Amino acid sequence: MKRSTGQFLFVLAKNLWVFGAEFSLIVSNSTLANTIKKYTDEKFTGPRAQHRPDLLLLTQLGQRYKLVEFKRPSHTLDRRDVSQAEQYRDDLISLLQPIDVMVIGKEFDPRMLVNMQANVTLASYTHLISRARAEFQWLLGELTRDAVPVDTST
């Protein structure tokens, strides 16, 4: 079954724990102009004002933002994809910071990581979901291990 980027975006925007328990959603697929206006009372104009990063997340304590850019599940990430996400970040950084960037696709060439900025992460859909599954299984194991048996004989 073929999956679209929009389907993944919809599902992951409703399940932010996949990115880490510390994140909450600020906006999903909103224009840069609308995002900045909504969260800073500033107006953003210019040639990139109508561009749309896929997700903008905020840590629960409001210390960091994470901009997530989704690519097609069949797409191998390249430097243009990273550049696009970094441009979205650059458009927002004067008003919202610090911003980490995550770009998600089918896979990427590990050589791309050699000169990657520390606040930029590349991930495959498989890796993202596998890591979330491992964290979830660990949590279930911890809850089961520490659970007090309940007497159901009464």
C-alpha positions in Angstrom: 0.0 0.0 0.0 1.4 3.3 -1.0 1.6 6.0 1.7 1.8 9.7 1.2 3.7 12.3 3.2 0.3 13.8 4.2 -0.8 10.5 5.8 2.4 10.3 7.8 2.2 14.0 8.8 -1.4 13.5 10.0 -0.6 10.4 12.1 2.6 11.7 13.6 1.1 15.1 14.4 -1.5 13.2 16.5 1.2 11.0 18.1 4.0 13.4 19.1 5.4 11.0 21.7 7.2 9.4 18.7 9.5 12.5 18.6 10.0 12.3 22.4 7.7 12.7 25.4 8.9 16.3 25.9 7.3 17.8 22.8 3.9 19.4 22.2 2.6 20.7 18.8 2.7 24.4 18.0 1.6 24.2 14.4 1.2 21.7 11.6 1.6 22.7 8.0 0.9 26.4 8.7 2.5 29.1 6.7 5.6 30.9 8.2 3.6 34.1 8.1 0.7 32.6 10.1 3.1 30.9 12.6 5.0 34.0 13.4 1.9 36.2 13.7 0.2 33.7 16.0 3.2 33.2 18.4 4.9 36.5 18.4 2.4 39.2 17.3 5.0 40.1 14.6 4.2 40.2 10.9 6.4 38.2 8.6 6.5 39.3 5.0 8.8 38.5 2.1 9.2 36.0 -0.6 9.1 33.0 1.8 6.1 34.1 3.9 3.8 31.6 2.4 6.1 28.6 2.7 5.0 25.8 5.1 7.2 23.8 7.4 5.4 20.5 8.2 5.6 20.6 12.0 6.8 23.0 14.6 7.1 21.5 18.1 7.9 23.0 21.4 9.3 21.3 24.5 6.9 21.1 27.4 9.1 23.5 29.4 9.3 25.9 26.4 13.1 25.7 26.2 13.5 24.5 22.6 11.7 24.3 19.3 11.9 21.5 16.8 11.0 22.0 13.1 10.2 18.8 11.4 10.2 18.5 7.6 8.6 15.3 6.1 9.6 14.0 2.7 7.9 11.2 0.7 8.3 7.8 2.3 10.0 6.7 -0.9 12.4 9.7 -1.1 16.1 9.4 -0.2 17.1 12.6 1.6 19.6 14.8 0.0 21.2 18.2 0.9 18.5 20.1 -0.8 16.0 18.7 1.7 18.2 19.8 4.6 18.6 23.2 3.0 14.9 23.7 2.7 14.3 22.9 6.4 17.2 25.1 7.4 15.7 28.0 5.4 12.4 27.5 7.3 14.4 27.6 10.5 16.3 30.7 9.4 13.0 32.4 8.7 11.8 31.8 12.2 15.0 32.0 14.2 14.9 35.8 14.9 11.7 35.3 16.8 11.6 31.7 18.0 14.8 30.1 19.3 16.6 27.9 19.6 15.2 25.7 16.8 16.5 22.2 16.1 15.7 20.7 12.7 14.7 17.2 11.8 14.2 15.9 8.2 12.5 12.6 7.7 12.4 10.4 4.5 13.1 6.9 3.3 16.8 6.9 4.0 19.9 9.1 3.6 23.5 8.7 2.6 25.5 8.5 5.9 28.2 10.7 4.4 25.7 13.6 4.7 26.3 13.5 8.4 30.0 14.4 8.1 29.5 18.2 8.1 26.0 18.4 9.4 25.2 21.0 12.0 24.7 19.7 15.5 21.1 20.9 15.7 20.1 19.1 12.5 18.9 15.5 12.5 18.2 13.2 9.6 16.0 10.2 10.1 14.2 7.5 8.2 10.6 6.7 8.9 11.7 3.2 9.9 14.3 4.5 12.4 11.8 7.0 13.9 9.1 4.4 14.4 11.6 1.7 15.6 13.1 4.0 18.2 9.6 5.0 19.4 8.6 1.3 19.6 11.7 0.5 21.7 11.0 3.3 24.1 7.3 2.2 24.4 8.3 -1.4 25.0 10.8 -0.3 27.6 8.1 1.7 29.4 5.7 -1.2 29.3 8.4 -3.4 30.7 9.1 -1.0 33.5 5.4 -0.6 34.4 5.0 -4.4 34.4 8.1 -5.0 36.5 7.1 -2.5 39.1 3.4 -3.4 39.1 1.9 -4.6 42.4 -0.2 -7.7 41.9 -3.9 -7.1 42.3 -5.9 -9.6 44.3 -8.9 -10.3 42.0 -10.2 -13.3 44.1 -12.7 -11.1 46.1 
